Amino acid sequence: MYIIGENIHIISQKVKDALREKDSRFFQELAVRQIEAGANALDVNLGPRKKDGEEVFPWMVELLEAVADVPLCFDSTNILGIEAGLKKVTKAQPIINSTSAEPERLEKVPLVAKKYNARLIALTMGQSGIPVAADDRVNIALESLIPRALEVDFPIEDLIIDPLVLTVSGCQEYCPELIEAVRTLQYAWDPPPPISVGLSNVSNAVPRENRALINRVYCAMLMGSGLKMMIADPFDLELKEVVRVIEAGDASTPVGRLYLAISNRIAAMEEPSLEDVDVRDPAQVAIWKTVEILLNKVIYADSYLQQEAFV
């Protein structure tokens, strides 16, 4: 699993404060810690930065490249700020996050990515927003994103399709469709472009105590559908253990065996089964209840772990 570390993110108050104070040491230490925890690249989400983006992005590149050799993923809607940052990159091939199928961005962003030899994350989202159905998201990739890359001679291996994770709290019906979109995109083009998702989006607006569990279970399900890249938290040791268990096929622990069974059933185009769950084990029961909400079998509520019924 290729992990783009998510922790340099403007949503964090510590990141906001460090940006305001131009605290280089904070960002350098955070970058090094993410890499030591297993991040293969670093997401740099500074928000639009409309007033100072063309100064902040180059500053961030210089301070991060002083301590890190991994790719930097510029996560912003400010294409001028991103371009200013790309001009300063001297190490690993950078990533732009992102374009979409909206005409203005699809016109401009791939050209910037090509100019600076950057990989490009492309969202399956058009002018009318994000479709629910897996096939509709795949069609955006096939009818808009990939054709635009071919039109400007952008390498398909550098085009990363993101079929868009949305929160189970409020967008629950999108969750199982995303699993199928990941599966289908691998067969929709030859050679297929890489696929990535923002994993933690699935637990946005969910109580903090439930977020990590939802992320881990969804990761197991998405790995079953073939996911090999994600923006995620490299500090989540239990998430990394789920990834290890599935990649190694390690069924040596009860919980690991359940995560592996969930992933394997998804890989076989089957639904996860209650037969794989030891209902005497509270940890396995919590995982199973999470599977049910992510498959849209049980209506999500913040108290879903307290619900007793099984589907």
C-alpha positions as CSV (number, residue, x, y, z in Angstrom):
1,M,0.0,0.0,0.0
2,Y,1.3,3.4,-1.1
3,I,0.4,5.9,1.7
4,I,0.3,9.6,1.2
5,G,0.6,11.0,4.7
6,E,-2.4,13.2,5.4
7,N,-1.3,15.2,8.5
8,I,-0.1,18.5,7.0
9,H,-3.7,19.6,6.6
10,I,-5.2,23.1,7.1
11,I,-8.1,21.6,9.0
12,S,-5.7,21.0,12.0
13,Q,-5.5,23.9,14.4
14,K,-1.8,23.2,15.0
15,V,-1.2,23.4,11.2
16,K,-3.1,26.7,11.0
17,D,-1.1,28.1,13.9
18,A,2.2,26.9,12.4
19,L,1.4,28.5,9.1
20,R,0.5,31.8,10.7
21,E,3.7,31.8,12.7
22,K,5.8,30.4,9.8
23,D,7.1,27.7,12.1
24,S,9.4,25.7,9.9
25,R,10.5,23.4,12.6
26,F,6.9,22.2,13.2
27,F,6.4,21.2,9.6
28,Q,9.8,19.6,9.3
29,E,9.3,17.5,12.4
30,L,5.8,16.5,11.3
31,A,7.1,15.5,7.9
32,V,10.0,13.4,9.3
33,R,7.6,11.7,11.8
34,Q,5.2,10.7,9.0
35,I,8.0,9.3,6.8
36,E,9.4,7.4,9.7
37,A,5.9,6.0,10.3
38,G,5.7,4.7,6.8
39,A,4.4,7.5,4.6
40,N,5.6,7.2,1.0
41,A,4.6,10.7,0.1
42,L,3.4,13.8,2.0
43,D,0.1,15.5,1.3
44,V,0.5,19.3,1.7
45,N,-3.0,20.7,2.2
46,L,-2.8,24.4,2.9
47,G,-6.2,25.4,1.7
48,P,-6.8,27.9,-1.2
49,R,-4.4,30.5,0.2
50,K,-5.8,33.0,-2.2
51,K,-3.8,35.9,-0.7
52,D,-0.4,34.3,-0.2
53,G,-0.4,31.0,-2.0
54,E,2.4,32.0,-4.4
55,E,4.6,32.7,-1.4
56,V,3.5,29.9,1.0
57,F,3.8,27.0,-1.4
58,P,7.5,27.6,-2.4
59,W,8.4,28.3,1.3
60,M,6.8,24.9,2.2
61,V,8.6,23.1,-0.6
62,E,12.0,24.4,0.5
63,L,11.6,23.6,4.2
64,L,10.2,20.1,3.5
65,E,12.8,19.1,0.9
66,A,15.4,20.1,3.4
67,V,14.4,17.1,5.5
68,A,12.5,14.8,3.2
69,D,13.2,13.0,-0.1
70,V,9.6,11.7,-0.7
71,P,7.1,13.2,-3.2
72,L,5.1,16.2,-2.1
73,C,1.4,16.2,-3.0
74,F,0.1,19.7,-3.5
75,D,-3.5,19.6,-2.2
76,S,-5.2,22.9,-3.1
77,T,-7.6,24.5,-5.5
78,N,-5.1,27.4,-6.0
79,I,-3.3,26.4,-9.2
80,L,-1.1,29.5,-9.2
81,G,0.1,28.6,-5.7
82,I,0.7,25.0,-6.8
83,E,2.6,26.1,-9.8
84,A,4.8,28.4,-7.7
85,G,5.5,25.4,-5.4
86,L,6.3,23.1,-8.3
87,K,8.9,25.5,-9.6
88,K,10.8,24.9,-6.4
89,V,10.7,21.1,-6.4
90,T,14.2,19.6,-6.8
91,K,13.7,16.0,-5.5
92,A,11.0,13.4,-6.0
93,Q,8.3,13.6,-8.7
94,P,5.5,15.8,-7.2
95,I,1.8,15.2,-7.2
96,I,-1.0,17.7,-7.9
97,N,-4.2,17.0,-5.9
98,S,-6.3,17.6,-7.9
99,T,-8.3,18.2,-11.1
100,S,-11.8,17.2,-11.7
101,A,-14.0,16.9,-14.9
102,E,-15.2,20.4,-14.4
103,P,-14.2,22.2,-17.7
104,E,-12.1,25.0,-16.3
105,R,-10.0,22.8,-14.1
106,L,-9.7,20.0,-16.7
107,E,-8.5,22.6,-19.2
108,K,-5.8,24.1,-17.0
109,V,-4.5,21.6,-14.4
110,P,-3.3,18.7,-16.6
111,L,-1.2,21.2,-18.6
112,V,0.4,22.4,-15.4
113,A,1.1,18.8,-14.3
114,K,2.6,18.0,-17.7
115,K,4.8,21.2,-17.6
116,Y,6.4,20.3,-14.3
117,N,6.4,16.5,-14.7
118,A,4.0,16.0,-11.9
119,R,1.6,13.1,-11.3
120,L,-2.0,14.2,-11.2
121,I,-4.9,13.1,-9.0
122,A,-8.1,13.4,-11.0
123,L,-11.5,13.3,-9.2
124,T,-14.5,11.6,-10.7
125,M,-16.6,14.7,-10.3
126,G,-18.2,16.9,-12.9
127,Q,-20.2,20.1,-13.1
128,S,-23.2,18.4,-11.5
129,G,-21.2,17.1,-8.6
130,I,-20.3,13.6,-7.5
131,P,-22.6,10.8,-8.8
132,V,-23.7,8.1,-6.4
133,A,-23.4,5.1,-8.8
134,A,-20.1,3.4,-9.4
135,D,-20.7,3.2,-13.2
136,D,-21.3,6.9,-13.4
137,R,-18.0,7.7,-11.6
138,V,-16.2,5.3,-13.9
139,N,-17.8,7.0,-16.9
140,I,-16.4,10.3,-15.8
141,A,-12.9,8.8,-15.8
142,L,-13.5,7.1,-19.2
143,E,-15.3,10.0,-21.0
144,S,-13.5,13.0,-19.5
145,L,-10.4,12.5,-17.4
146,I,-8.5,9.9,-19.4
147,P,-9.4,11.5,-22.8
148,R,-8.1,14.8,-21.6
149,A,-4.8,13.2,-20.5
150,L,-4.5,11.6,-23.9
151,E,-5.3,14.9,-25.6
152,V,-2.4,16.7,-23.9
153,D,-0.1,13.7,-24.1
154,F,0.0,13.3,-20.4
155,P,1.3,9.8,-19.3
156,I,-1.6,7.6,-18.1
157,E,0.7,6.0,-15.5
158,D,1.0,9.5,-13.9
159,L,-2.8,10.0,-13.9
160,I,-4.2,8.9,-10.6
161,I,-8.0,8.4,-10.5
162,D,-9.8,9.3,-7.3
163,P,-13.4,8.0,-7.3
164,L,-14.0,10.0,-4.1
165,V,-14.7,8.7,-0.6
166,L,-17.6,10.5,1.1
167,T,-18.6,10.3,4.7
168,V,-20.8,7.5,6.0
169,S,-22.5,10.2,8.0
170,G,-24.8,11.8,5.5
171,C,-23.6,10.1,2.3
172,Q,-23.9,6.5,3.3
173,E,-25.2,5.3,0.0
174,Y,-22.0,6.3,-1.7
175,C,-19.9,4.0,0.4
176,P,-20.6,0.6,-1.3
177,E,-20.6,2.3,-4.7
178,L,-17.0,3.5,-4.1
179,I,-15.9,-0.1,-3.5
180,E,-17.3,-1.1,-6.9
181,A,-15.9,2.0,-8.6
182,V,-12.4,1.1,-7.4
183,R,-12.9,-2.5,-8.7
184,T,-14.2,-1.4,-12.1
185,L,-11.6,1.3,-12.8
186,Q,-8.9,-1.4,-12.8
187,Y,-10.4,-2.9,-15.9
188,A,-11.8,0.2,-17.6
189,W,-8.6,1.1,-19.5
190,D,-5.5,-0.7,-20.7
191,P,-3.1,0.0,-19.0
192,P,-5.3,1.1,-16.1
193,P,-4.3,4.4,-14.4
194,P,-3.4,4.1,-10.6
195,I,-6.3,4.6,-8.2
196,S,-6.2,6.5,-4.9
197,V,-8.7,7.6,-2.3
198,G,-8.8,9.9,0.7
199,L,-9.5,7.2,3.2
200,S,-10.3,9.4,6.3
201,N,-13.1,11.2,4.4
202,V,-15.3,8.2,5.1
203,S,-15.4,9.1,8.8
204,N,-15.8,12.9,8.5
205,A,-18.4,14.3,10.9
206,V,-18.3,11.0,12.9
207,P,-17.6,11.1,16.7
208,R,-13.8,11.0,17.2
209,E,-14.0,7.7,19.1
210,N,-15.5,5.9,16.1
211,R,-13.4,7.4,13.3
212,A,-10.4,5.1,13.4
213,L,-12.5,1.9,13.4
214,I,-14.5,3.1,10.4
215,N,-11.4,4.0,8.5
216,R,-9.8,0.6,9.2
217,V,-12.8,-1.4,8.2
218,Y,-13.3,0.6,5.0
219,C,-9.6,0.2,4.2
220,A,-10.0,-3.6,4.4
221,M,-13.0,-3.5,2.1
222,L,-11.2,-1.3,-0.4
223,M,-8.1,-3.4,-0.4
224,G,-10.4,-6.3,-1.3
225,S,-11.5,-4.4,-4.4
226,G,-7.9,-3.8,-5.3
227,L,-6.9,-0.4,-3.8
228,K,-3.1,0.1,-3.5
229,M,-2.8,3.8,-2.8
230,M,-4.5,6.1,-0.3
231,I,-4.1,9.4,1.5
232,A,-4.3,8.3,5.1
233,D,-2.8,8.7,8.6
234,P,0.5,6.9,8.9
235,F,0.4,7.4,12.7
236,D,-2.6,5.0,12.9
237,L,-0.8,1.9,14.0
238,E,-3.9,-0.3,13.9
239,L,-4.7,0.9,10.3
240,K,-1.2,-0.1,9.3
241,E,-1.7,-3.5,11.0
242,V,-4.8,-4.0,8.9
243,V,-2.8,-3.3,5.8
244,R,-0.1,-5.7,6.8
245,V,-2.5,-8.5,7.7
246,I,-4.2,-8.3,4.3
247,E,-1.0,-7.9,2.3
248,A,0.6,-10.8,4.2
249,G,-2.5,-13.0,4.3
250,D,-1.9,-13.3,8.1
251,A,-4.8,-15.0,9.8
252,S,-2.9,-15.7,13.1
253,T,-5.1,-13.5,15.3
254,P,-8.9,-13.5,15.5
255,V,-9.4,-9.9,14.6
256,G,-6.8,-10.2,11.8
257,R,-8.6,-13.2,10.5
258,L,-11.8,-11.3,10.3
259,Y,-10.2,-8.3,8.5
260,L,-8.7,-10.8,6.1
261,A,-12.0,-12.6,5.5
262,I,-13.7,-9.3,4.8
263,S,-11.1,-8.3,2.3
264,N,-11.1,-11.7,0.6
265,R,-14.9,-11.8,0.3
266,I,-14.9,-8.4,-1.4
267,A,-12.1,-9.6,-3.7
268,A,-14.3,-12.6,-4.6
269,M,-17.2,-10.2,-5.4
270,E,-19.1,-11.5,-2.4
271,E,-20.5,-9.6,0.6
272,P,-18.8,-10.1,3.9
273,S,-20.5,-12.7,6.0
274,L,-21.6,-12.9,9.6
275,E,-20.3,-16.5,9.4
276,D,-16.8,-15.1,9.7
277,V,-17.5,-13.3,13.0
278,D,-17.1,-14.6,16.5
279,V,-20.1,-12.8,18.0
280,R,-18.6,-13.5,21.5
281,D,-15.7,-11.1,20.7
282,P,-16.7,-7.4,21.2
283,A,-14.0,-6.3,18.9
284,Q,-15.2,-8.5,16.0
285,V,-18.8,-7.4,16.7
286,A,-17.8,-3.7,16.4
287,I,-16.0,-4.5,13.1
288,W,-19.1,-6.3,11.8
289,K,-21.5,-3.5,12.7
290,T,-19.1,-1.1,10.9
291,V,-19.2,-3.4,7.8
292,E,-23.0,-3.2,7.9
293,I,-23.1,0.6,7.8
294,L,-20.5,0.8,5.1
295,L,-22.5,-1.6,2.9
296,N,-25.6,0.6,3.6
297,K,-27.3,-2.4,5.2
298,V,-28.0,-0.5,8.5
299,I,-28.8,3.2,8.6
300,Y,-25.8,5.0,10.1
301,A,-26.2,6.7,13.5
302,D,-23.5,8.0,15.8
303,S,-24.6,5.4,18.2
304,Y,-24.4,2.5,15.7
305,L,-22.0,0.5,17.9
306,Q,-24.7,0.4,20.6
307,Q,-27.2,-1.2,18.3
308,E,-27.8,-4.9,19.1
309,A,-29.4,-6.3,16.0
310,F,-27.4,-8.1,13.3
311,V,-28.4,-8.1,9.6
